[in-house]
């Protein structure tokens, strides 16, 4: 079974490390700008870093759920590759937002596109499972026949 999930697990660990990096960037920015918790406002430079981290954290559970569903029900390799694209886009989003709020746009659109692809392959994989398990209809066999 582990051979069926090892790439998903590796991408998950990379995602957790990325989230930790974003958290550390907020801690560093708090120290740099003298903003103690629970305050969340300050200079625009701090607020952009804070928002980039919070926005990334908000989407992380959605990403994880889709990554694992796509990997388990559709294809582990494709899901892991899409996961790497998503994590790279999120990193670019964070760096871009840190520099300027307008530089976050292209990476956020790209990461949203990757999430939509993960939604599609998850739904297709789950639909295929339901049809083959409950109805006895194997779409893959019909397409290759």
Backbone as JSON Lines, residues from 0, in Angstrom:
{"i":0,"aa":"X","n":[0.82,-1.2,0.0],"ca":[0.0,0.0,0.0],"c":[0.86,1.26,0.0]}
{"i":1,"aa":"X","n":[1.98,1.25,0.7],"ca":[2.82,2.45,0.76],"c":[3.32,2.86,-0.62]}
{"i":2,"aa":"X","n":[3.52,1.91,-1.51],"ca":[3.96,2.24,-2.86],"c":[2.87,2.99,-3.64]}
{"i":3,"aa":"X","n":[1.66,2.99,-3.13],"ca":[0.58,3.7,-3.79],"c":[0.37,5.1,-3.24]}
{"i":4,"aa":"X","n":[1.09,5.45,-2.17],"ca":[0.89,6.77,-1.57],"c":[2.17,7.52,-1.26]}
{"i":5,"aa":"X","n":[3.32,6.95,-1.59],"ca":[4.57,7.59,-1.18],"c":[4.78,8.96,-1.81]}
{"i":6,"aa":"X","n":[4.38,9.16,-3.06],"ca":[4.53,10.48,-3.68],"c":[3.57,11.49,-3.04]}
{"i":7,"aa":"X","n":[2.38,11.05,-2.71],"ca":[1.43,11.94,-2.04],"c":[1.97,12.36,-0.67]}
{"i":8,"aa":"X","n":[2.55,11.4,0.05],"ca":[3.12,11.7,1.36],"c":[4.28,12.68,1.24]}
{"i":9,"aa":"X","n":[5.14,12.49,0.23],"ca":[6.28,13.4,0.04],"c":[5.81,14.81,-0.26]}
{"i":10,"aa":"X","n":[4.81,14.96,-1.13],"ca":[4.29,16.3,-1.45],"c":[3.62,16.91,-0.23]}
{"i":11,"aa":"X","n":[2.96,16.1,0.58],"ca":[2.35,16.59,1.81],"c":[3.41,17.15,2.75]}
{"i":12,"aa":"X","n":[4.51,16.43,2.93],"ca":[5.59,16.91,3.79],"c":[6.17,18.21,3.25]}
{"i":13,"aa":"X","n":[6.37,18.29,1.94],"ca":[6.86,19.54,1.35],"c":[5.88,20.69,1.61]}
{"i":14,"aa":"X","n":[4.6,20.41,1.51],"ca":[3.59,21.42,1.79],"c":[3.64,21.9,3.23]}
{"i":15,"aa":"X","n":[3.81,20.97,4.15],"ca":[3.9,21.34,5.57],"c":[5.15,22.19,5.81]}
{"i":16,"aa":"X","n":[6.25,21.81,5.17],"ca":[7.48,22.61,5.31],"c":[7.3,24.01,4.72]}
{"i":17,"aa":"X","n":[6.59,24.09,3.62],"ca":[6.32,25.4,3.03],"c":[5.48,26.26,3.97]}
{"i":18,"aa":"X","n":[4.46,25.66,4.57],"ca":[3.64,26.4,5.53],"c":[4.49,26.87,6.71]}
{"i":19,"aa":"X","n":[5.39,26.02,7.18],"ca":[6.27,26.4,8.29],"c":[7.15,27.58,7.88]}
{"i":20,"aa":"X","n":[7.64,27.56,6.66],"ca":[8.45,28.68,6.16],"c":[7.62,29.97,6.16]}
{"i":21,"aa":"X","n":[6.38,29.9,5.71],"ca":[5.52,31.09,5.71],"c":[5.29,31.6,7.13]}
{"i":22,"aa":"X","n":[5.05,30.67,8.07],"ca":[4.87,31.06,9.47],"c":[6.12,31.77,10.0]}
{"i":23,"aa":"X","n":[7.27,31.22,9.68],"ca":[8.54,31.82,10.15],"c":[8.74,33.21,9.55]}
{"i":24,"aa":"X","n":[8.3,33.4,8.33],"ca":[8.41,34.72,7.71],"c":[7.57,35.75,8.45]}
{"i":25,"aa":"X","n":[6.41,35.34,8.94],"ca":[5.57,36.26,9.72],"c":[6.24,36.57,11.05]}
{"i":26,"aa":"X","n":[6.81,35.57,11.69],"ca":[7.52,35.81,12.96],"c":[8.68,36.78,12.74]}
{"i":27,"aa":"X","n":[9.44,36.56,11.69],"ca":[10.55,37.45,11.38],"c":[10.04,38.87,11.12]}
{"i":28,"aa":"X","n":[8.94,39.01,10.35],"ca":[8.38,40.33,10.05],"c":[7.86,41.0,11.32]}
{"i":29,"aa":"X","n":[7.27,40.24,12.22],"ca":[6.81,40.82,13.49],"c":[7.99,41.43,14.25]}
{"i":30,"aa":"X","n":[9.09,40.7,14.3],"ca":[10.28,41.21,15.0],"c":[10.86,42.42,14.27]}
{"i":31,"aa":"X","n":[10.92,42.35,12.96],"ca":[11.49,43.43,12.16],"c":[10.71,44.73,12.31]}
{"i":32,"aa":"X","n":[9.38,44.63,12.33],"ca":[8.54,45.82,12.4],"c":[8.02,46.11,13.8]}
{"i":33,"aa":"X","n":[8.4,45.3,14.79],"ca":[8.0,45.53,16.17],"c":[6.51,45.37,16.41]}
{"i":34,"aa":"X","n":[5.92,44.36,15.83],"ca":[4.47,44.12,15.96],"c":[4.27,42.87,16.79]}
{"i":35,"aa":"X","n":[3.81,43.05,18.01],"ca":[3.59,41.91,18.9],"c":[2.19,41.34,18.7]}
{"i":36,"aa":"X","n":[2.05,40.02,18.83],"ca":[0.72,39.41,18.78],"c":[-0.12,39.93,19.93]}
{"i":37,"aa":"X","n":[-1.37,40.09,19.8],"ca":[-2.22,39.63,18.7],"c":[-2.42,40.66,17.59]}
{"i":38,"aa":"X","n":[-1.67,41.76,17.6],"ca":[-1.84,42.78,16.55],"c":[-1.55,42.17,15.18]}
{"i":39,"aa":"X","n":[-2.36,42.58,14.22],"ca":[-2.17,42.09,12.85],"c":[-2.06,43.25,11.85]}
{"i":40,"aa":"X","n":[-1.96,44.45,12.36],"ca":[-1.81,45.59,11.46],"c":[-0.49,46.29,11.75]}
{"i":41,"aa":"X","n":[-0.01,46.94,10.74],"ca":[1.26,47.64,10.84],"c":[1.59,48.23,9.48]}
{"i":42,"aa":"X","n":[2.86,48.36,9.19],"ca":[3.24,48.88,7.87],"c":[2.77,47.95,6.75]}
{"i":43,"aa":"X","n":[2.56,48.48,5.55],"ca":[2.1,47.65,4.44],"c":[2.99,46.43,4.19]}
{"i":44,"aa":"X","n":[4.29,46.57,4.41],"ca":[5.2,45.45,4.2],"c":[4.84,44.28,5.12]}
{"i":45,"aa":"X","n":[4.54,44.59,6.38],"ca":[4.14,43.53,7.31],"c":[2.8,42.94,6.93]}
{"i":46,"aa":"X","n":[1.84,43.8,6.63],"ca":[0.49,43.32,6.33],"c":[0.46,42.43,5.1]}
{"i":47,"aa":"X","n":[1.3,42.72,4.1],"ca":[1.34,41.85,2.92],"c":[1.9,40.47,3.28]}
{"i":48,"aa":"X","n":[2.95,40.42,4.09],"ca":[3.51,39.14,4.52],"c":[2.48,38.37,5.34]}
{"i":49,"aa":"X","n":[1.83,39.07,6.25],"ca":[0.83,38.42,7.1],"c":[-0.32,37.86,6.26]}
{"i":50,"aa":"X","n":[-0.83,38.66,5.32],"ca":[-1.95,38.22,4.48],"c":[-1.54,37.05,3.59]}
{"i":51,"aa":"X","n":[-0.32,37.08,3.06],"ca":[0.14,35.98,2.21],"c":[0.17,34.68,3.0]}
{"i":52,"aa":"X","n":[0.63,34.75,4.24],"ca":[0.67,33.55,5.09],"c":[-0.73,33.07,5.43]}
{"i":53,"aa":"X","n":[-1.6,33.98,5.82],"ca":[-2.97,33.6,6.19],"c":[-3.71,33.02,4.98]}
{"i":54,"aa":"X","n":[-3.58,33.69,3.83],"ca":[-4.25,33.19,2.63],"c":[-3.76,31.79,2.27]}
{"i":55,"aa":"X","n":[-2.47,31.58,2.37],"ca":[-1.92,30.25,2.06],"c":[-2.42,29.21,3.05]}
{"i":56,"aa":"X","n":[-2.51,29.58,4.31],"ca":[-3.0,28.65,5.34],"c":[-4.47,28.3,5.12]}
{"i":57,"aa":"X","n":[-5.25,29.27,4.65],"ca":[-6.67,29.02,4.43],"c":[-6.9,27.99,3.32]}
{"i":58,"aa":"X","n":[-6.06,28.0,2.31],"ca":[-6.23,27.08,1.2],"c":[-5.54,25.74,1.41]}
{"i":59,"aa":"X","n":[-4.67,25.63,2.4],"ca":[-3.89,24.41,2.59],"c":[-4.75,23.18,2.85]}
{"i":60,"aa":"X","n":[-5.78,23.24,3.7],"ca":[-6.62,22.04,3.89],"c":[-7.35,21.62,2.61]}
{"i":61,"aa":"X","n":[-7.78,22.58,1.82],"ca":[-8.44,22.27,0.55],"c":[-7.45,21.55,-0.37]}
{"i":62,"aa":"X","n":[-6.24,22.1,-0.45],"ca":[-5.2,21.49,-1.27],"c":[-4.91,20.06,-0.83]}
{"i":63,"aa":"X","n":[-4.74,19.84,0.47],"ca":[-4.43,18.5,0.96],"c":[-5.54,17.5,0.64]}
{"i":64,"aa":"X","n":[-6.77,17.9,0.87],"ca":[-7.9,17.0,0.59],"c":[-7.93,16.63,-0.89]}
{"i":65,"aa":"X","n":[-7.76,17.61,-1.77],"ca":[-7.81,17.34,-3.2],"c":[-6.6,16.52,-3.67]}
{"i":66,"aa":"X","n":[-5.43,16.82,-3.11],"ca":[-4.23,16.07,-3.46],"c":[-4.43,14.58,-3.19]}
{"i":67,"aa":"X","n":[-4.91,14.26,-1.99],"ca":[-5.07,12.86,-1.61],"c":[-6.21,12.2,-2.35]}
{"i":68,"aa":"X","n":[-7.31,12.89,-2.57],"ca":[-8.41,12.29,-3.33],"c":[-7.98,12.01,-4.76]}
{"i":69,"aa":"X","n":[-7.31,12.97,-5.38],"ca":[-6.86,12.78,-6.76],"c":[-5.84,11.65,-6.83]}
{"i":70,"aa":"X","n":[-4.97,11.57,-5.84],"ca":[-3.95,10.53,-5.84],"c":[-4.5,9.14,-5.58]}
{"i":71,"aa":"X","n":[-5.46,9.04,-4.7],"ca":[-6.02,7.73,-4.36],"c":[-7.02,7.23,-5.39]}
{"i":72,"aa":"X","n":[-7.82,8.12,-5.95],"ca":[-8.89,7.7,-6.85],"c":[-8.56,7.85,-8.33]}
{"i":73,"aa":"X","n":[-7.57,8.68,-8.66],"ca":[-7.26,8.89,-10.09],"c":[-5.86,8.37,-10.42]}
{"i":74,"aa":"X","n":[-4.82,9.1,-10.01],"ca":[-3.45,8.67,-10.3],"c":[-2.48,9.4,-9.38]}
{"i":75,"aa":"X","n":[-1.71,8.61,-8.62],"ca":[-0.8,9.19,-7.64],"c":[0.25,10.11,-8.29]}
{"i":76,"aa":"X","n":[0.83,9.69,-9.39],"ca":[1.88,10.48,-10.04],"c":[1.37,11.82,-10.54]}
{"i":77,"aa":"X","n":[0.22,11.8,-11.19],"ca":[-0.37,13.05,-11.68],"c":[-0.72,13.98,-10.53]}
{"i":78,"aa":"X","n":[-1.32,13.43,-9.48],"ca":[-1.7,14.24,-8.33],"c":[-0.46,14.85,-7.67]}
{"i":79,"aa":"X","n":[0.61,14.06,-7.53],"ca":[1.83,14.57,-6.92],"c":[2.45,15.67,-7.78]}
{"i":80,"aa":"X","n":[2.46,15.48,-9.1],"ca":[2.99,16.52,-9.99],"c":[2.17,17.81,-9.88]}
{"i":81,"aa":"X","n":[0.85,17.67,-9.88],"ca":[0.0,18.84,-9.7],"c":[0.24,19.49,-8.34]}
{"i":82,"aa":"X","n":[0.47,18.66,-7.33],"ca":[0.77,19.19,-6.0],"c":[2.05,20.0,-5.99]}
{"i":83,"aa":"X","n":[3.06,19.54,-6.7],"ca":[4.31,20.29,-6.79],"c":[4.1,21.61,-7.51]}
{"i":84,"aa":"X","n":[3.3,21.61,-8.58],"ca":[2.97,22.86,-9.27],"c":[2.26,23.82,-8.33]}
{"i":85,"aa":"X","n":[1.32,23.28,-7.56],"ca":[0.58,24.12,-6.62],"c":[1.51,24.73,-5.58]}
{"i":86,"aa":"X","n":[2.38,23.92,-4.99],"ca":[3.3,24.42,-3.97],"c":[4.24,25.47,-4.55]}
{"i":87,"aa":"X","n":[4.72,25.26,-5.76],"ca":[5.58,26.25,-6.4],"c":[4.81,27.56,-6.63]}
{"i":88,"aa":"X","n":[3.57,27.43,-7.11],"ca":[2.75,28.63,-7.34],"c":[2.49,29.37,-6.03]}
{"i":89,"aa":"X","n":[2.26,28.64,-4.95],"ca":[2.03,29.27,-3.65],"c":[3.29,29.98,-3.15]}
{"i":90,"aa":"X","n":[4.44,29.39,-3.4],"ca":[5.69,30.04,-3.02],"c":[5.87,31.34,-3.82]}
{"i":91,"aa":"X","n":[5.61,31.27,-5.13],"ca":[5.69,32.48,-5.97],"c":[4.67,33.52,-5.52]}
{"i":92,"aa":"X","n":[3.49,33.07,-5.13],"ca":[2.47,33.97,-4.59],"c":[2.99,34.67,-3.34]}
{"i":93,"aa":"X","n":[3.57,33.91,-2.43],"ca":[4.07,34.49,-1.19],"c":[5.16,35.52,-1.46]}
{"i":94,"aa":"X","n":[6.12,35.14,-2.28],"ca":[7.22,36.06,-2.61],"c":[6.7,37.29,-3.34]}
{"i":95,"aa":"X","n":[5.78,37.08,-4.27],"ca":[5.21,38.2,-5.0],"c":[4.42,39.14,-4.11]}
{"i":96,"aa":"X","n":[3.6,38.59,-3.23],"ca":[2.79,39.4,-2.33],"c":[3.69,40.16,-1.35]}
{"i":97,"aa":"X","n":[4.76,39.54,-0.93],"ca":[5.72,40.17,-0.03],"c":[6.31,41.43,-0.69]}
{"i":98,"aa":"X","n":[6.54,41.37,-1.99],"ca":[7.11,42.49,-2.71],"c":[6.07,43.56,-3.04]}
{"i":99,"aa":"X","n":[4.9,43.14,-3.5],"ca":[3.86,44.08,-3.92],"c":[2.55,43.32,-4.08]}
{"i":100,"aa":"X","n":[1.47,43.97,-3.71],"ca":[0.18,43.26,-3.8],"c":[-0.18,42.89,-5.24]}
{"i":101,"aa":"X","n":[0.29,43.64,-6.22],"ca":[-0.03,43.31,-7.61],"c":[0.76,42.11,-8.12]}
{"i":102,"aa":"X","n":[1.9,41.8,-7.52],"ca":[2.72,40.68,-7.98],"c":[2.19,39.33,-7.5]}
{"i":103,"aa":"X","n":[1.12,39.34,-6.73],"ca":[0.55,38.09,-6.25],"c":[-0.45,37.51,-7.24]}
{"i":104,"aa":"X","n":[-0.9,38.31,-8.2],"ca":[-2.03,37.91,-9.02],"c":[-1.76,36.73,-9.94]}
{"i":105,"aa":"X","n":[-0.71,36.76,-10.73],"ca":[-0.44,35.64,-11.65],"c":[-0.27,34.32,-10.9]}
{"i":106,"aa":"X","n":[0.54,34.29,-9.81],"ca":[0.66,33.01,-9.09],"c":[-0.64,32.54,-8.44]}
{"i":107,"aa":"X","n":[-1.48,33.47,-7.98],"ca":[-2.72,33.02,-7.34],"c":[-3.67,32.44,-8.39]}
{"i":108,"aa":"X","n":[-3.68,33.03,-9.59],"ca":[-4.52,32.48,-10.65],"c":[-4.02,31.1,-11.07]}
{"i":109,"aa":"X","n":[-2.69,30.94,-11.16],"ca":[-2.13,29.65,-11.53],"c":[-2.46,28.6,-10.48]}
{"i":110,"aa":"X","n":[-2.29,28.94,-9.19],"ca":[-2.57,27.97,-8.14],"c":[-4.05,27.62,-8.1]}
{"i":111,"aa":"X","n":[-4.92,28.59,-8.38],"ca":[-6.35,28.3,-8.44],"c":[-6.66,27.35,-9.59]}
{"i":112,"aa":"X","n":[-5.98,27.54,-10.72],"ca":[-6.16,26.63,-11.85],"c":[-5.74,25.21,-11.51]}
{"i":113,"aa":"X","n":[-4.64,25.08,-10.78],"ca":[-4.19,23.75,-10.37],"c":[-5.23,23.11,-9.44]}
{"i":114,"aa":"X","n":[-5.79,23.89,-8.53],"ca":[-6.83,23.35,-7.65],"c":[-8.04,22.87,-8.45]}
{"i":115,"aa":"X","n":[-8.42,23.62,-9.48],"ca":[-9.56,23.2,-10.3],"c":[-9.25,21.9,-11.03]}
{"i":116,"aa":"X","n":[-8.0,21.74,-11.48],"ca":[-7.63,20.48,-12.14],"c":[-7.69,19.34,-11.12]}
{"i":117,"aa":"X","n":[-7.2,19.59,-9.91],"ca":[-7.28,18.56,-8.87],"c":[-8.73,18.2,-8.54]}
{"i":118,"aa":"X","n":[-9.61,19.19,-8.54],"ca":[-11.03,18.93,-8.32],"c":[-11.56,18.02,-9.44]}
{"i":119,"aa":"X","n":[-11.2,18.34,-10.68],"ca":[-11.7,17.57,-11.82],"c":[-11.21,16.13,-11.77]}
{"i":120,"aa":"X","n":[-9.91,15.92,-11.54],"ca":[-9.42,14.54,-11.55],"c":[-9.93,13.78,-10.32]}
{"i":121,"aa":"X","n":[-10.12,14.47,-9.21],"ca":[-10.71,13.82,-8.04],"c":[-12.13,13.36,-8.34]}
{"i":122,"aa":"X","n":[-12.91,14.25,-8.91],"ca":[-14.3,13.91,-9.24],"c":[-14.37,12.77,-10.25]}
{"i":123,"aa":"X","n":[-13.51,12.81,-11.26],"ca":[-13.5,11.73,-12.25],"c":[-13.11,10.41,-11.62]}
{"i":124,"aa":"X","n":[-12.1,10.44,-10.77],"ca":[-11.67,9.21,-10.11],"c":[-12.73,8.63,-9.19]}
{"i":125,"aa":"X","n":[-13.37,9.48,-8.44],"ca":[-14.42,9.03,-7.54],"c":[-15.63,8.52,-8.32]}
{"i":126,"aa":"X","n":[-15.99,9.23,-9.39],"ca":[-17.09,8.78,-10.25],"c":[-16.78,7.41,-10.85]}
{"i":127,"aa":"X","n":[-15.57,7.24,-11.34],"ca":[-15.17,5.94,-11.89],"c":[-15.28,4.84,-10.83]}
{"i":128,"aa":"X","n":[-14.84,5.13,-9.62],"ca":[-14.92,4.14,-8.55],"c":[-16.38,3.76,-8.28]}
{"i":129,"aa":"X","n":[-17.25,4.77,-8.12],"ca":[-18.65,4.48,-7.83],"c":[-19.3,3.67,-8.96]}
{"i":130,"aa":"X","n":[-19.03,4.06,-10.2],"ca":[-19.64,3.35,-11.32],"c":[-19.15,1.91,-11.42]}
{"i":131,"aa":"X","n":[-17.86,1.71,-11.19],"ca":[-17.35,0.34,-11.3],"c":[-17.7,-0.5,-10.09]}
{"i":132,"aa":"X","n":[-17.72,0.08,-8.91],"ca":[-17.97,-0.68,-7.68],"c":[-19.46,-0.98,-7.48]}
{"i":133,"aa":"X","n":[-20.31,0.03,-7.71],"ca":[-21.73,-0.13,-7.41],"c":[-22.58,-0.51,-8.63]}
{"i":134,"aa":"X","n":[-22.15,-0.1,-9.8],"ca":[-22.96,-0.36,-10.99],"c":[-22.32,-1.45,-11.86]}
{"i":135,"aa":"X","n":[-21.05,-1.71,-11.65],"ca":[-20.35,-2.71,-12.46],"c":[-19.96,-2.19,-13.83]}
{"i":136,"aa":"X","n":[-19.92,-0.88,-13.97],"ca":[-19.59,-0.25,-15.25],"c":[-18.17,0.3,-15.18]}
{"i":137,"aa":"X","n":[-17.27,-0.3,-15.93],"ca":[-15.88,0.14,-15.95],"c":[-15.67,1.0,-17.19]}
{"i":138,"aa":"X","n":[-15.61,2.29,-16.99],"ca":[-15.49,3.24,-18.1],"c":[-14.17,3.05,-18.85]}
{"i":139,"aa":"X","n":[-13.12,2.75,-18.13],"ca":[-11.81,2.56,-18.76],"c":[-11.83,1.39,-19.74]}
{"i":140,"aa":"X","n":[-12.5,0.31,-19.37],"ca":[-12.6,-0.84,-20.28],"c":[-13.44,-0.48,-21.51]}
{"i":141,"aa":"X","n":[-14.48,0.31,-21.32],"ca":[-15.32,0.72,-22.45],"c":[-14.55,1.62,-23.4]}
{"i":142,"aa":"X","n":[-13.72,2.49,-22.87],"ca":[-12.95,3.42,-23.71],"c":[-11.85,2.71,-24.48]}
{"i":143,"aa":"X","n":[-11.28,1.66,-23.92],"ca":[-10.19,0.95,-24.59],"c":[-10.68,-0.19,-25.47]}
{"i":144,"aa":"X","n":[-11.97,-0.48,-25.43],"ca":[-12.51,-1.6,-26.23],"c":[-12.78,-1.19,-27.66]}
